[in-house]
Amino acid sequence: MTDGPNDGPVPPPAGPTPPPDAAPMPSAAPGSATSPGAPTSPGAPTTSGTPTTSGTPASGGARPIAEKPPWKAIVIMVVGGLVLAVGGCGTFLATMQNNQLQAISVVGAIGFVAGLVLFAIGTLTALVVAVMRIFRGARPRT
């Protein structure tokens, strides 16, 4: 007889098990009207996903477009990207000695590229918001 870790009774499987006399559960997609735990009325909260104003999960559909464009974030991206790009370029050029790279030169080059990317994202976002505003016929709010 051995006293190894595999000796003895087998433990029950993990997770809840239905009682033997329980009816089988219907197989339906989560969140559908026939699945367990689904809302019974149109205004009831959903059990999966983040509920939106219409009661449908936000993860399954398109996100609603915000009424107010994120102009503060756009300005921060554009101006911050320019400042980061100019600072990174200056750092890269100021630390170059005899065409040899130093660690701070690499950091400056990375900052320059990150600044250009941030500036491009901010500019593209501003362009998309402006075009959406033109096509929707929105008037500037004062």
Number of C-alpha atoms within 10 A of each C-alpha: 4 6 7 7 6 8 9 8 6 7 6 7 7 6 6 6 8 10 7 6 6 7 8 7 9 9 9 11 10 13 17 12 13 14 14 15 13 16 17 11 8 10 11 10 16 19 14 15 12 13 14 14 9 9 14 18 19 16 12 10 8 8 10 9 7 7 6 8 15 12 13 8 12 20 15 14 22 23 16 17 25 20 17 22 24 17 17 25 20 15 19 22 13 12 17 14 10 6 7 8 12 13 9 15 21 16 14 24 19 17 22 24 16 17 25 21 17 22 24 16 16 22 18 14 19 20 12 12 16 14 12 13 14 11 8 9 9 10 8 6 5 3
